Amino acid sequence: MPQTAVASEEKDLTEEEPENQYERVNILVFGTEGMRADTIMLVSYEVSSQTIDIISVPRDTYNYVEGHGGKAQKKINAVYGLGSGDGGPSGMKQQIANLLGVPVHYFVRVDYDG
């Protein structure tokens, strides 16, 4: 199956950034199937110890998004397909940040086209 990975920010990630800009760098990694996220993980890299922690977020986790109260839109995996600027990668980053109480700095989206 072909895979596509998409970086989150519109900036050149090869540019050197100030050392230790963050204590932790949090990266949302999620796979999509159509307009829904399938696998959702937050990868957290601690700069000082150079360790990685990974949290898997079940795709059926209930999550309220203001203005989107439909029954099928109450699960975290539905956020990706929401309209009106609340969905897509930026919507996923925001909702995961709200759910886990940590900032999400970047994302990687993996899409499987069969």
C-alpha positions as a Markdown table, in Angstrom:
| # | Residue | x | y | z |
|---|---|---|---|---|
| 1 | Met | 0.0 | 0.0 | 0.0 |
| 2 | Pro | 1.3 | 3.5 | -0.8 |
| 3 | Gln | 1.9 | 5.7 | 2.2 |
| 4 | Thr | 2.0 | 9.5 | 2.3 |
| 5 | Ala | 3.3 | 11.4 | 5.3 |
| 6 | Val | 2.6 | 15.1 | 5.6 |
| 7 | Ala | 4.5 | 17.5 | 7.9 |
| 8 | Ser | 2.4 | 19.9 | 9.9 |
| 9 | Glu | 3.9 | 23.3 | 9.5 |
| 10 | Glu | 4.5 | 25.3 | 6.4 |
| 11 | Lys | 8.1 | 26.0 | 7.5 |
| 12 | Asp | 11.4 | 24.4 | 6.5 |
| 13 | Leu | 12.0 | 21.8 | 9.2 |
| 14 | Thr | 15.6 | 21.5 | 8.2 |
| 15 | Glu | 16.3 | 25.0 | 9.5 |
| 16 | Glu | 18.2 | 25.0 | 12.7 |
| 17 | Glu | 16.1 | 26.2 | 15.7 |
| 18 | Pro | 17.5 | 27.5 | 18.9 |
| 19 | Glu | 18.7 | 24.6 | 21.0 |
| 20 | Asn | 16.2 | 23.6 | 23.8 |
| 21 | Gln | 13.5 | 25.8 | 22.4 |
| 22 | Tyr | 11.1 | 23.4 | 24.0 |
| 23 | Glu | 11.5 | 21.1 | 27.0 |
| 24 | Arg | 9.2 | 18.6 | 25.2 |
| 25 | Val | 8.3 | 18.5 | 21.5 |
| 26 | Asn | 4.8 | 16.9 | 21.0 |
| 27 | Ile | 4.0 | 15.4 | 17.6 |
| 28 | Leu | 0.5 | 14.2 | 16.7 |
| 29 | Val | 0.7 | 11.1 | 14.5 |
| 30 | Phe | -2.5 | 9.9 | 12.9 |
| 31 | Gly | -3.7 | 7.8 | 10.0 |
| 32 | Thr | -6.7 | 8.7 | 8.0 |
| 33 | Glu | -9.2 | 6.6 | 6.0 |
| 34 | Gly | -11.4 | 8.9 | 4.0 |
| 35 | Met | -12.6 | 11.8 | 6.2 |
| 36 | Arg | -11.9 | 10.1 | 9.6 |
| 37 | Ala | -8.8 | 9.5 | 11.6 |
| 38 | Asp | -8.2 | 5.9 | 12.3 |
| 39 | Thr | -5.0 | 5.6 | 14.4 |
| 40 | Ile | -4.2 | 8.5 | 16.7 |
| 41 | Met | -1.0 | 8.8 | 18.8 |
| 42 | Leu | 0.8 | 11.6 | 20.5 |
| 43 | Val | 4.6 | 11.2 | 20.4 |
| 44 | Ser | 6.4 | 13.3 | 23.0 |
| 45 | Tyr | 10.1 | 13.9 | 22.8 |
| 46 | Glu | 11.9 | 15.1 | 25.9 |
| 47 | Val | 14.9 | 17.1 | 24.8 |
| 48 | Ser | 17.0 | 17.0 | 27.9 |
| 49 | Ser | 16.9 | 13.2 | 28.4 |
| 50 | Gln | 16.4 | 12.4 | 24.7 |
| 51 | Thr | 13.5 | 10.0 | 25.5 |
| 52 | Ile | 10.3 | 9.5 | 23.7 |
| 53 | Asp | 6.9 | 8.7 | 25.2 |
| 54 | Ile | 3.9 | 7.6 | 23.1 |
| 55 | Ile | 0.3 | 7.9 | 24.0 |
| 56 | Ser | -2.4 | 6.1 | 21.9 |
| 57 | Val | -5.7 | 7.8 | 21.8 |
| 58 | Pro | -8.6 | 5.4 | 21.1 |
| 59 | Arg | -10.4 | 6.6 | 17.9 |
| 60 | Asp | -13.8 | 6.1 | 19.7 |
| 61 | Thr | -12.9 | 8.6 | 22.5 |
| 62 | Tyr | -15.9 | 10.9 | 22.9 |
| 63 | Asn | -15.0 | 14.5 | 22.3 |
| 64 | Tyr | -17.3 | 17.6 | 22.1 |
| 65 | Val | -16.6 | 20.2 | 19.4 |
| 66 | Glu | -18.7 | 23.3 | 19.8 |
| 67 | Gly | -21.1 | 23.6 | 16.9 |
| 68 | His | -20.8 | 20.0 | 15.8 |
| 69 | Gly | -23.3 | 18.1 | 18.0 |
| 70 | Gly | -24.3 | 15.3 | 15.6 |
| 71 | Lys | -24.3 | 11.8 | 16.9 |
| 72 | Ala | -21.5 | 10.7 | 14.5 |
| 73 | Gln | -19.4 | 13.7 | 15.3 |
| 74 | Lys | -18.9 | 13.1 | 19.0 |
| 75 | Lys | -15.9 | 10.8 | 18.6 |
| 76 | Ile | -12.4 | 12.1 | 18.3 |
| 77 | Asn | -11.8 | 10.4 | 14.9 |
| 78 | Ala | -14.6 | 12.5 | 13.4 |
| 79 | Val | -12.8 | 15.8 | 14.0 |
| 80 | Tyr | -10.6 | 15.3 | 10.9 |
| 81 | Gly | -13.6 | 15.5 | 8.6 |
| 82 | Leu | -15.4 | 18.5 | 10.2 |
| 83 | Gly | -16.0 | 21.5 | 8.1 |
| 84 | Ser | -16.0 | 25.2 | 9.0 |
| 85 | Gly | -12.3 | 25.3 | 9.9 |
| 86 | Asp | -12.7 | 23.0 | 12.9 |
| 87 | Gly | -11.4 | 19.9 | 11.2 |
| 88 | Gly | -8.4 | 18.7 | 9.2 |
| 89 | Pro | -5.0 | 18.5 | 10.7 |
| 90 | Ser | -5.3 | 21.8 | 12.6 |
| 91 | Gly | -8.6 | 20.6 | 14.2 |
| 92 | Met | -7.0 | 17.3 | 15.2 |
| 93 | Lys | -4.0 | 19.2 | 16.8 |
| 94 | Gln | -6.4 | 21.5 | 18.7 |
| 95 | Gln | -8.7 | 18.7 | 20.0 |
| 96 | Ile | -5.8 | 16.4 | 21.0 |
| 97 | Ala | -4.2 | 19.4 | 22.8 |
| 98 | Asn | -7.5 | 20.1 | 24.6 |
| 99 | Leu | -8.1 | 16.4 | 25.5 |
| 100 | Leu | -4.6 | 15.8 | 26.9 |
| 101 | Gly | -3.8 | 19.2 | 28.2 |
| 102 | Val | -0.5 | 19.6 | 26.4 |
| 103 | Pro | 0.5 | 21.7 | 23.4 |
| 104 | Val | 0.8 | 19.9 | 20.0 |
| 105 | His | 3.7 | 21.4 | 18.1 |
| 106 | Tyr | 3.7 | 19.3 | 14.9 |
| 107 | Phe | 1.7 | 16.5 | 13.2 |
| 108 | Val | 2.3 | 13.7 | 10.8 |
| 109 | Arg | -0.7 | 12.4 | 8.8 |
| 110 | Val | -0.4 | 9.0 | 7.1 |
| 111 | Asp | -2.9 | 8.1 | 4.4 |
| 112 | Tyr | -3.3 | 4.6 | 3.0 |
| 113 | Asp | -4.6 | 4.6 | -0.6 |
| 114 | Gly | -5.4 | 1.0 | -1.6 |
